[in-house]
Amino acid sequence: MFINPIKYNTIPASNLSFKAGKTSVYTDFDRTYTPFSHVEMCADYTLPEGSEKRFLFNEYFQKIKDFSDIAKGKVLLTITTGRNVSEYKYVEQKLKDKHLNYFSPDAVITKDGGDRFVKQDNKWCKDSQKTEAIKASTNGWDALKIKIAIKDIIRQEFKNPVFIESPVNRTKDDYGAISLEEQFDKLSDKDKENYVSFTKDEDNSIEIAFSNKIPSAKIKEKIEDYLKKNNINAVVKHYPQDFNGFCPQFKNGEKIILPGDRMFIKPAPEGKQISKLYDVKDALKKVITGSTDDLIIAAGDESNDEEMLNPLNYLDLYGINIDKNKPVSEILKDENVLEALGKMPFAAIIVGSSKKLDHLREMDKMLREKGINKIICIPDSLDKNNGFVEAIKTAMYDYAEKNPLYSYEMGMDLYTSLMDGGSIWS
């Protein structure tokens, strides 16, 4: 049984350096941190006054704010999202315009592990330290220089391209005045057939949308040749029909909206394409190597969250390398693996029922049979008994059971708040 070090006065010797008690939460945005869809949050006709969904939204974020007030800087919230910063700021502003009770995080990481932004004087400012770290670990990734090279490649492959910059390569239905469609509508008919749109203000990701006349497949090959020739560790992904991002095209004298012809170029630190795992793993590494006794939590609901949610992806921080082609049941027979997972200052929160994360739910069952709680599964963020805030508290309590320094240093107010409702103590 866990003994509360405050209640029973089991306070460690004063010559120890106390660095415990902080919890860093890295959470996906859509359908994880925010319980509703983009349309529900942003469309003018959604979440109206007096609606049940509006009440649930406000009640949910009030719980997050109340918990943050108790935590007083001991729980740090970072959103890690597939959106870029313009997309995120658009949604945040829409929620403010609707006078909804949204709680803004401490930091935002964009483009599935790309740039990191922190609040300074109520503005989102880019973390240049992360940009420099990625540049150093990719043999010279520099988004500005690479964009210039890409424009030269496009000019070689297509006569008179029209380069534009748009905050978001999407439609007005999705993002209004900051959308590619808004920029598209200002072009001449001829230029509408020849556009190449780069999204703005990204150091650690390059996103391009093409008009349908541009030979984008050939351009992809040329970009890959350029990166290889210059020994830059990066990955190029091309989606000729991207159903995740519709864009405008000009055909037969009129505008039509189609799945976008989009391309993403991302740095690959140490040879691996950057993803949401990058920041979470870096934070966990600092906890392990610094012996801070802090806790790292990752939360998500879909396949692009899988890497950061999977505790097996952090075993190499303990010098353990596994064969990921083996069944998980075989991997978990290794006592060294179980020992590392047991002491790992990490927890994953899986939201919803995506079948693409079923293997992690099965892993949770196997680990719990061995007395290891590393994964918490919840039906949705709004669930009153097993929602997002409750899952964070459960993860914190589970870690406190293993680490008295952590519970001691978090303070009495935060520690006792973990007992709300009593469910995590049963």
C-alpha positions in Angstrom: 0.0 0.0 0.0 1.2 3.5 -0.8 1.9 5.7 2.2 1.3 9.4 1.9 4.7 10.9 2.9 3.0 14.1 4.1 0.3 12.5 6.2 2.8 10.1 7.9 5.7 12.5 8.0 8.0 10.2 6.1 9.9 13.2 4.8 13.2 12.4 3.2 16.5 13.7 4.6 17.0 17.4 4.1 20.4 16.9 2.3 18.5 15.4 -0.7 17.8 17.6 -3.7 14.1 17.7 -4.4 13.3 17.9 -8.0 10.1 15.8 -8.1 6.5 16.5 -8.4 6.0 17.9 -11.9 3.8 16.3 -14.5 4.1 17.1 -18.2 1.1 16.3 -20.3 1.5 16.0 -24.1 -2.0 15.8 -25.7 -3.5 15.6 -29.1 -5.9 18.4 -29.9 -8.9 17.2 -31.9 -11.1 14.7 -30.1 -8.6 14.4 -27.2 -8.1 17.7 -25.5 -11.0 19.2 -27.3 -14.0 16.9 -27.2 -15.7 18.1 -30.3 -15.0 18.3 -34.1 -13.5 21.2 -36.0 -17.0 22.2 -37.4 -18.6 22.0 -34.0 -15.9 24.3 -32.6 -15.6 26.8 -35.5 -18.8 27.0 -37.5 -20.9 30.1 -36.6 -24.1 28.1 -36.2 -22.6 25.5 -33.7 -22.5 25.4 -29.9 -25.2 28.1 -29.6 -26.3 29.6 -26.3 -28.4 27.2 -24.3 -27.4 24.1 -26.1 -26.4 20.9 -24.2 -23.1 20.6 -26.1 -22.2 24.2 -25.2 -22.9 23.4 -21.5 -20.8 20.2 -21.7 -18.0 22.1 -23.4 -17.9 24.8 -20.8 -18.2 22.4 -17.9 -15.3 20.2 -19.3 -12.9 23.1 -19.7 -13.9 24.5 -16.3 -12.7 21.2 -14.8 -9.4 21.6 -16.6 -9.0 25.2 -15.3 -9.9 24.2 -11.8 -7.3 21.4 -11.8 -4.7 23.8 -13.3 -5.4 26.3 -10.5 -4.8 23.6 -7.9 -1.7 22.4 -9.7 -0.1 25.9 -9.7 2.5 25.1 -12.3 3.1 21.5 -11.3 1.1 20.2 -14.2 2.3 21.5 -17.6 0.0 21.1 -20.6 1.4 20.8 -24.1 -0.9 20.3 -27.2 0.8 18.3 -29.9 -1.2 18.4 -33.0 -1.2 17.8 -36.8 -2.4 21.3 -37.3 0.0 24.2 -38.1 0.1 27.2 -35.8 -2.2 29.3 -37.9 -4.8 26.5 -37.8 -4.5 26.2 -34.1 -4.7 29.9 -33.5 -7.8 30.1 -35.7 -9.6 27.5 -33.6 -8.6 29.1 -30.3 -9.8 32.5 -31.6 -13.1 31.0 -32.8 -13.7 29.6 -29.3 -13.0 33.0 -27.7 -15.3 34.7 -30.2 -18.1 32.3 -29.1 -17.3 33.1 -25.5 -16.7 29.5 -24.7 -14.8 28.4 -21.7 -11.6 27.2 -23.4 -8.4 26.7 -21.4 -5.3 27.6 -23.3 -2.3 25.3 -22.9 1.3 26.1 -21.8 2.7 25.2 -25.2 1.7 24.0 -28.6 3.7 21.6 -30.9 2.5 21.8 -34.5 2.6 19.5 -37.6 3.0 16.2 -35.7 6.2 17.1 -33.9 7.3 20.2 -35.8 7.6 23.6 -34.3 7.1 24.3 -30.6 5.3 27.5 -29.5 5.1 29.0 -26.0 3.0 31.9 -24.7 4.8 35.2 -24.1 2.9 38.4 -23.4 -0.3 36.6 -24.5 1.2 35.7 -27.9 2.4 32.4 -29.3 6.2 32.6 -29.9 8.3 30.0 -31.6 10.8 28.0 -29.5 14.1 28.6 -31.4 16.0 26.1 -29.2 14.0 23.2 -30.7 14.7 24.5 -34.3 18.4 24.6 -33.5 18.4 21.1 -32.0 16.7 19.7 -35.1 19.1 21.5 -37.4 22.0 19.9 -35.5 20.6 16.4 -35.6 19.6 16.3 -39.3 22.9 17.4 -40.9 21.7 20.9 -41.6 17.9 21.0 -42.0 17.0 24.6 -42.8 13.5 25.2 -44.0 14.2 28.6 -45.6 17.1 27.3 -47.6 15.2 24.2 -48.6 12.2 26.2 -49.7 14.4 28.3 -52.0 15.9 25.1 -53.5 12.4 23.7 -54.0 11.3 26.8 -55.8 14.2 26.5 -58.2 13.3 22.9 -58.8 9.7 23.8 -59.6 10.9 26.5 -62.0 13.0 23.9 -63.8 10.0 21.6 -64.2 7.2 24.1 -64.9 7.3 27.4 -66.8 6.1 30.4 -64.9 4.7 28.9 -61.6 2.9 31.4 -59.3 4.3 31.1 -55.8 2.0 32.2 -53.0 2.0 31.8 -49.2 -1.1 30.9 -47.3 -1.5 30.4 -43.5 -3.5 27.3 -44.3 -3.7 25.1 -47.4 -7.4 24.5 -47.0 -10.8 25.9 -48.0 -12.8 28.9 -46.7 -15.4 26.5 -45.3 -12.6 25.2 -42.9 -10.5 28.4 -42.3 -12.2 31.4 -43.7 -9.9 34.4 -44.5 -6.7 32.6 -43.7 -7.3 29.7 -46.2 -5.6 28.9 -49.5 -9.0 29.4 -51.2 -9.1 33.0 -50.0 -5.7 33.6 -51.6 -6.7 31.6 -54.7 -9.8 33.8 -55.3 -7.5 36.9 -55.6 -5.5 35.3 -58.5 -6.1 35.8 -62.2 -7.7 32.9 -64.0 -4.3 32.0 -65.6 -2.5 32.1 -62.3 -5.1 29.9 -60.7 -4.0 27.1 -63.0 -0.3 27.6 -62.0 -0.2 28.2 -58.3 2.2 26.6 -55.8 1.2 27.4 -52.2 3.7 27.2 -49.2 2.2 27.5 -45.7 3.7 30.2 -43.6 5.9 30.4 -40.5 7.1 26.8 -40.2 10.7 25.9 -39.3 10.4 22.2 -38.9 8.0 21.2 -41.6 7.4 22.4 -45.2 3.9 22.0 -46.6 3.1 22.6 -50.3 -0.2 22.6 -52.2 -0.2 22.4 -56.0 -2.6 23.4 -58.8 -3.4 20.4 -61.0 -1.1 21.5 -63.8 2.1 21.4 -61.8 4.0 18.1 -62.3 4.2 17.4 -58.6 5.3 13.7 -58.8 8.4 14.7 -60.8 9.0 17.6 -58.4 9.0 15.1 -55.5 11.7 13.0 -57.1 13.8 16.1 -57.7 13.4 17.3 -54.1 14.5 13.9 -52.8 17.5 14.0 -55.1 18.4 17.5 -53.7 18.1 16.3 -50.1 20.2 13.2 -50.7 22.9 15.1 -52.6 23.2 17.6 -49.7 23.1 14.8 -47.1 20.1 16.4 -45.3 18.1 14.0 -43.2 14.5 14.6 -44.3 11.5 12.7 -45.6 9.2 13.8 -48.5 5.6 12.6 -48.5 3.4 13.3 -51.5 -0.4 12.9 -51.5 -1.8 13.6 -55.1 -5.3 13.2 -53.6 -5.3 14.2 -50.0 -8.8 13.7 -48.5 -7.5 15.2 -45.3 -7.1 18.6 -46.9 -9.3 19.8 -49.8 -8.0 22.6 -51.9 -9.3 24.8 -54.8 -8.5 24.0 -58.5 -9.4 25.8 -61.7 -10.9 23.7 -64.5 -12.9 24.6 -67.5 -13.1 28.3 -66.5 -14.4 27.7 -63.0 -13.3 27.0 -59.4 -13.8 23.5 -58.0 -12.9 22.0 -54.6 -11.0 18.7 -54.8 -8.8 16.6 -52.5 -5.6 18.5 -52.4 -2.4 17.7 -54.3 -0.2 18.3 -51.3 3.4 17.5 -50.3 5.1 17.5 -46.9 8.8 17.7 -46.3 9.9 17.0 -42.7 13.2 16.7 -41.0 14.4 13.3 -39.9 16.5 13.7 -36.7 19.0 10.9 -36.5 17.5 9.3 -39.6 13.9 9.1 -38.3 11.1 11.3 -39.6 10.0 13.7 -36.9 6.7 12.8 -35.2 4.8 13.4 -32.0 7.2 10.9 -30.4 10.1 13.3 -30.7 9.1 15.8 -28.0 7.6 13.3 -25.6 10.7 11.1 -25.8 13.0 14.0 -25.3 11.1 15.1 -22.2 11.1 11.5 -20.8 14.9 11.2 -21.5 15.5 14.3 -19.4 13.4 12.9 -16.5 15.3 9.6 -16.6 18.8 11.0 -17.1 18.2 13.9 -14.6 16.6 11.6 -12.0 13.9 14.3 -11.5 11.2 11.8 -10.5 8.7 13.8 -12.7 6.0 12.2 -14.8 5.4 12.3 -18.5 1.9 11.7 -19.9 0.9 11.3 -23.6 -2.7 11.4 -24.7 -4.3 10.8 -28.1 -7.1 9.1 -30.0 -5.8 8.1 -33.5 -3.0 6.5 -35.5 -0.8 9.6 -35.7 -0.7 9.5 -31.9 0.4 5.8 -31.7 4.2 6.4 -31.6 4.0 8.6 -28.5 1.4 6.5 -26.8 3.3 3.2 -27.1 5.5 2.6 -24.0 7.7 0.2 -26.0 9.1 3.1 -28.0 10.9 4.4 -24.9 12.7 1.2 -23.9 15.9 2.3 -25.6 16.2 5.1 -23.0 17.1 2.2 -20.6 19.5 0.6 -23.1 16.9 -2.1 -24.1 16.4 -2.8 -27.8 13.5 -5.0 -28.9 12.5 -6.7 -32.0 9.2 -4.9 -32.9 8.3 -7.7 -35.4 7.8 -10.0 -32.5 4.3 -10.4 -30.9 3.9 -8.1 -27.9 3.2 -11.2 -25.7 6.7 -12.4 -26.5 8.3 -9.1 -25.8 6.6 -8.9 -22.4 8.2 -12.2 -21.4 11.5 -10.4 -21.1 12.2 -9.5 -17.4 14.4 -6.6 -18.4 11.5 -5.2 -20.4 9.1 -5.6 -17.6 11.5 -4.0 -15.1 12.0 -1.0 -17.4 8.3 -0.5 -18.0 7.5 -0.8 -14.3 9.8 2.0 -13.4 9.3 4.2 -16.5 7.9 7.6 -15.5 5.4 7.5 -18.3 1.7 7.0 -18.8 -0.4 6.9 -22.0 -4.1 7.9 -22.2 -6.0 6.5 -25.1 -9.3 8.3 -25.9 -12.1 6.8 -27.9 -12.4 3.6 -29.8 -10.2 3.8 -32.9 -9.4 0.3 -34.1 -5.9 1.5 -35.1 -5.0 1.6 -31.4 -6.5 -1.8 -30.4 -3.0 -3.3 -30.1 -2.2 -0.8 -27.4 -5.5 -1.7 -25.5 -4.4 -5.4 -25.7 -1.0 -4.4 -24.4 -2.7 -2.6 -21.5 -4.4 -5.9 -20.5 -1.2 -7.9 -20.7 0.7 -5.3 -18.6 -2.0 -5.1 -16.0 -1.9 -8.8 -15.5 1.7 -8.3 -14.6 0.9 -5.5 -12.2 2.1 -2.7 -14.5 -0.2 0.3 -15.1 1.0 2.3 -18.1 -2.0 2.8 -20.3 -5.4 4.3 -19.4 -8.3 3.8 -21.8 -11.2 6.2 -21.7 -14.4 6.2 -23.9 -14.2 10.0 -24.5 -12.8 13.1 -22.9 -16.2 14.2 -21.6 -17.0 11.0 -19.6 -17.8 12.1 -16.1 -16.3 9.1 -14.4 -13.5 8.3 -16.8 -12.8 11.4 -18.8 -9.7 13.3 -19.7 -9.1 15.1 -16.4 -9.9 11.9 -14.4 -7.4 10.0 -16.6 -4.6 12.4 -15.8 -5.4 12.2 -12.1 -5.3 8.4 -12.3 -2.0 8.4 -14.1 -0.6 10.7 -11.4 -1.9 8.6 -8.6 -0.5 5.4 -10.1 2.9 7.0 -10.4 2.7 8.4 -6.9 2.2 4.9 -5.5 5.6 4.0 -6.9 7.4 7.2 -6.2 6.9 9.0 -2.8 9.2 11.8 -3.8 6.8 12.7 -6.6 3.8 12.9 -4.3 5.7 14.7 -1.6 7.0 17.4 -3.9 3.6 18.0 -5.7 2.2 19.5 -2.5 -0.8 18.7 -0.3 -3.4 20.6 -2.3 -2.6 18.8 -5.6 -2.0 15.5 -3.9 -5.4 15.5 -2.2 -7.1 16.7 -5.4 -6.3 13.3 -6.9 -8.9 11.8 -4.5 -11.9 13.6 -6.1 -14.7 11.2 -6.3 -12.7 8.4 -4.7 -12.7 6.2 -7.9 -8.9 6.2 -8.3 -8.5 4.9 -4.7 -10.8 1.9 -5.1 
